[in-house]
Amino acid sequence: MKIALFATCLVDAMYPQVAVATVTLLERLGHEVVFPAGQACCGQMHVNSGYLDAALPVVANHVRAFESEEYDVAVAPSGSCVASVKHQHAMVARRAGDGGLADRADAVGARTYELSALLTDVLGVTDAAAQLGSWFPHPVTYHPSCHGMRLLRLGDRQRDLLRTVEGLELRDLPHEEECCGFGGTFSVKNPEVSTAMLEDKVANVVATGAPLCAGGDVSCLMHMGGGMSRAATGAGTVHLAQILASTREDPLVYDGVAQLSGGSLR
């Protein structure tokens, strides 16, 4: 299968190791990965902040970029960005009266998947250790992102993959369904509320005793990791793709103070 990688802004700019881990997993399964060169922001911050007119050219660029490559499906290691592509892009185009762009956006969205959904629903991965060689012998808790839960309805896909990683001890996160407080521009426009939500989330992570919190969105992980660092909790965050890409032969190394190195980080 030929798979187009939608890297997303934050991954591309700040967490390229997550994109590398995503490609590693797909190639390990025998698939070809292509990278549409014209891709940029998906526009979800524009839409979520109410700037729908400004979002229109961003949506049009995404559609053009992903129409420029021949591929079977597209994937992103981000539930929020995939939610924007699948649920917002056509709406923005139709509001602007561009039915042609809306139809094209629907077509691109229909074959765009969040990583765990692609692995489980399309590629048939049900056992990360057996099918991916995943090995990460550490206690981990897990935060499901809001967009993944509510817009994409990922359910337990990410959690089930983590449960099948060899050596990983998955600990339940209290009140896991509560938002971490990031919400893109929400954290900038409402810093006091965002910080209060973050403090609750960090306290719940610490209560598990797990040194690492895994998730499928680097935006949430960045926000939570910053809160953990400022509070000197000794805990940190790690993306699902990095854990799944970690193997005995090429491990993602955790050194006990929430620092990760090796494996898919190279």
For each residue, the residues with C-beta under 8 A, 3 or more apart:
1: 31 32 72 73 123
2: 31 32 33 34 70 71 72
3: 26 31 32 33 34 71 72 73 74 75 118
4: 33 34 35 36 66 69 71 73 74 75
5: 19 22 23 33 34 35 74 75 76
6: 36 39 42 66 74 75 76 81 82 85 112
7: 11 12 19 35 39 76
8: 11 12 42 76 77 78 81 218
9: 12 13 40 41 42
10: 13 14 15 78 218 219 222
11: 7 8 14 15 16 18 19 77 78 218
12: 7 8 9 16 19
13: 9 10
14: 10 11 218 222
15: 10 11 18 19 218 222 239
16: 11 12 19 20
17: 20 21 242 264 265
18: 11 15 21 22 77 218 239 241 242
19: 5 7 11 12 15 16 22 23 77
20: 16 17 23 24 264 265 266
21: 17 18 24 25 77 239 241 242 244 245 263 264
22: 5 18 19 25 26 75 77 115 241 245
23: 5 19 20 26 27 33
24: 20 21 27 28 245 264
25: 21 22 28 29 115 119 132 241 244 245
26: 3 22 23 29 31 33 75
27: 23 24 30 31 32 33
28: 24 25 132 133 245
29: 25 26 123 125 131 132
30: 27
31: 1 2 3 26 27 123
32: 1 2 3 27
33: 2 3 4 5 23 26 27
34: 2 3 4 5 69 71
35: 4 5 7 39
36: 4 6 39 65 66 68 69
37: 65 68
38: 61 64 65 68
39: 6 7 35 36 61 62 65 66
40: 9 58 61 62 65
41: 9 45 58 62
42: 6 8 9 58 59 62 81 84 85 89
43: 46 47 55 58 59 62 84 88 89 92
44: 47 48 80 81 83 84 88 184
45: 41 48 49 184 185
46: 43 49 51 52 54 55 58
47: 43 44 50 51 52 55 84 88 92
48: 44 45 183 184 185 186
49: 45 46 184 185
50: 47
51: 46 47 54 55
52: 46 47 55 56 92 95 96
53: 56 96
54: 46 51 57 58
55: 43 46 47 51 52 58 59 88 92
56: 52 53 59 60 92 93 96 98
57: 54 60 61
58: 40 41 42 43 46 54 55 61 62
59: 42 43 55 56 62 63 88 89 92 93 101 105
60: 56 57 63 64 93 101
61: 38 39 40 57 58 64 65
62: 39 40 41 42 43 58 59 65 66 85 89 105 108
63: 59 60 66 67 89 101 104 105 108
64: 38 60 61 67 68
65: 36 37 38 39 40 61 62 68 69
66: 4 6 36 39 62 63 69 74 108 112
67: 63 64 104 108
68: 36 37 38 64 65
69: 4 34 36 65 66
70: 2
71: 2 3 4 34 74
72: 1 2 3 111
73: 1 3 4 111 112 113 118 122
74: 3 4 5 6 66 71 108 111 112 113
75: 3 4 5 6 22 26 112 113 114 115 118
76: 5 6 7 8 81 82 85 112 113 114 115
77: 8 11 18 19 21 22 114 115 216 218 239 240 241
78: 8 10 11 81 82 114 216 217 218 219
79: 82 83 114 145 147 148 151 152 154 216 217
80: 44 83 84 145 146 147 148 184 217 219
81: 6 8 42 44 76 78 84 85
82: 6 76 78 79 85 86 112 113 114 147 152
83: 44 79 80 86 87 88 147 148 151 152
84: 42 43 44 47 80 81 87 88 89
85: 6 42 62 76 81 82 88 89 105 108 109 112
86: 82 83 89 109 110 112 151 152
87: 83 84 91 109 151
88: 43 44 47 55 59 83 84 85 91 92
89: 42 43 59 62 63 84 85 86 92 93 105 106 108 109
90: 93 94 102 103 105 106 109
91: 87 88 94 95 102
92: 43 47 52 55 56 59 88 89 95 96 105
93: 56 59 60 89 90 96 98 99 101 102 105
94: 90 91 97 98 99 102
95: 52 91 92
96: 52 53 56 92 93 101
97: 94
98: 56 93 94 101 102
99: 93 94 102 103
100: 103 104
101: 59 60 63 93 96 98 104 105
102: 90 91 93 94 98 99 105 106
103: 90 99 100 106 107
104: 63 67 100 101 107 108
105: 59 62 63 85 89 90 92 93 101 102 108 109
106: 89 90 102 103 109 110
107: 103 104 110 111
108: 62 63 66 67 74 85 89 104 105 111 112
109: 85 86 87 89 90 105 106 112
110: 86 106 107
111: 72 73 74 107 108
112: 6 66 73 74 75 76 82 85 86 108 109
113: 73 74 75 76 82 117 118 121 122
114: 75 76 77 78 79 82 117 118 148 152 154 216
115: 22 25 75 76 77 118 119 216 240 241
116: 119 120 154 157 158 161 216 240
117: 113 114 120 121 122 152 154 157
118: 3 73 75 113 114 115 121 122 123
119: 25 115 116 122 123 125 157 161 244
120: 116 117 123 124 125 126 157 160 161
121: 113 117 118 157
122: 73 113 117 118 119
123: 1 29 31 118 119 120
124: 120
125: 29 119 120 128 131 132 161
126: 120 131 160 164
127: 130 131 164
128: 125 131 132 134 161 162 164 165 166 244
129: 132 133 134 135 164 165 166
130: 127 164
131: 29 125 126 127 128
132: 25 28 29 125 128 129 244 245
133: 28 129 247 248 249
134: 128 129 164 165 166 243 244 245 246 247
135: 129 165 166 167 246 247 248 251
136: 140 165 166 167 168 243 246 251 252 254
137: 166 167 168
138: 167 168 169 211 212 254
139: 168 169 171 208 209 210 211 212
140: 136 162 168 169 170 171 210 212 213 214 238 243
141: 170 171 172 173 205 208 210 212 213 214
142: 158 159 162 170 173 176 213 214 215
143: 173 176 180 201 205 213 214 215 220 221 224
144: 148 149 154 158 159 176 177 215 216
145: 79 80 148 149 180 215 216 217 219 220
146: 80 149 150 179 183
147: 79 80 82 83 150 151 152 217
148: 79 80 83 114 144 145 151 152 154 158 216 217
149: 144 145 146 152 153 154 177
150: 146 147 153
151: 79 83 86 87 147 148
152: 79 82 83 86 114 117 147 148 149
153: 149 150
154: 79 114 116 117 144 148 149 157 158 216
155:
156: 159 160
157: 116 117 119 120 121 154 160 161
158: 116 142 144 148 154 161 162 214 215 216 240
159: 142 144 156 162 163 170
160: 120 126 156 157 163 164
161: 116 119 120 125 128 157 158 164 165 240 244
162: 128 140 142 158 159 165 168 170 214 240 243
163: 159 160 168 170
164: 126 127 128 129 130 134 160 161
165: 128 129 134 135 136 161 162 168 243 244 246
166: 128 129 134 135 136 137
167: 135 136 137 138
168: 136 137 138 139 140 162 163 165 243
169: 138 139 140 210
170: 140 141 142 159 162 163
171: 139 140 141 208 209 210
172: 141 176 208
173: 141 142 143 176 204 205 208 213
174: 204 207 208
175: 178 200 204
176: 142 143 144 172 173 204
177: 144 149
178: 175 197 200 201
179: 146 182 183 197 201
180: 143 145 197 198 201 220 223 224
181: 186 187 193 194 195 196 197 198 201 223
182: 179 186 187 194 198 219 220 222 223 224
183: 48 146 179 186 187 194
184: 44 45 48 49 80 187 219
185: 45 48 49 188 189
186: 48 181 182 183 189 190 194
187: 181 182 183 184 190 191 194 223
188: 185 191
189: 185 186
190: 186 187 193 194
191: 187 188 194 195
192: 195 196
193: 181 190 196 197
194: 181 182 183 186 187 190 191 197 198
195: 181 191 192 198 199
196: 181 192 193 199 200
197: 178 179 180 181 193 194 200 201
198: 180 181 182 194 195 201 202 223 224 227
199: 195 196 202 203 227 231
200: 175 178 196 197 203 204
201: 143 178 179 180 181 197 198 204 205 224 227
202: 198 199 205 206 224 227 228 231 233 235
203: 199 200 206 207
204: 173 174 175 176 200 201 207 208
205: 141 143 173 201 202 208 210 213 224 228 233 235
206: 202 203 209 228 233 235
207: 174 203 204
208: 139 141 171 172 173 174 204 205
209: 139 171 206
210: 139 140 141 169 171 205 213 235
211: 138 139 234 235 236 254 256 258
212: 138 139 140 141 235 236 237 238 254 258
213: 140 141 142 143 173 205 210 221 224 228 235 236 237 238
214: 140 141 142 143 158 162 237 238 239 240 243
215: 142 143 144 145 158 220 221 224 237 239 240
216: 77 78 79 114 115 116 144 145 148 154 158 239 240
217: 78 79 80 145 147 148 220 221
218: 8 10 11 14 15 18 77 78 221 222 239
219: 10 78 80 145 182 184 222 223
220: 143 145 180 182 215 217 223 224
221: 143 213 215 217 218 224 225 237 238 239
222: 10 14 15 182 218 219 225 226 237
223: 180 181 182 187 198 219 220 226 227
224: 143 180 182 198 201 202 205 213 215 220 221 227 228 237
225: 221 222 228 229 236 237 258
226: 222 223 229 230
227: 198 199 201 202 223 224 230 231
228: 202 205 206 213 224 225 231 233 234 235 236 237 258
229: 225 226 232 233 236
230: 226 227
231: 199 202 227 228
232: 229
233: 202 205 206 228 229
234: 211 228 257 258
235: 202 205 206 210 211 212 213 228 258
236: 211 212 213 225 228 229 258 259 260
237: 212 213 214 215 221 222 224 225 228 258
238: 140 212 213 214 221 242 243 252 260
239: 15 18 21 77 214 215 216 218 221 242 243
240: 77 115 116 158 161 162 214 215 216 243 244
241: 18 21 22 25 77 115 244 245 264
242: 17 18 21 238 239 245 246 252 260 263 264 265
243: 134 136 140 162 165 168 214 238 239 240 246 252
244: 21 25 119 128 132 134 161 165 240 241
245: 21 22 24 25 28 132 134 241 242 252 263 264
246: 134 135 136 165 242 243 250 251 252 263 264
247: 133 134 135 250 251 263
248: 133 135 251
249: 133
250: 246 247 262 263 264
251: 135 136 246 247 248 262 263
252: 136 238 242 243 245 246 260 261 262 263 264 265
253: 260 261 262 263
254: 136 138 211 212 258 259 260
255: 259 260 261
256: 211
257: 234
258: 211 212 225 228 234 235 236 237 254
259: 236 254 255
260: 236 238 242 252 253 254 255 265
261: 252 253 255 265
262: 250 251 252 253 265 266
263: 21 242 245 246 247 250 251 252 253 266
264: 17 20 21 24 241 242 245 246 250 252
265: 17 20 242 252 260 261 262
266: 20 262 263
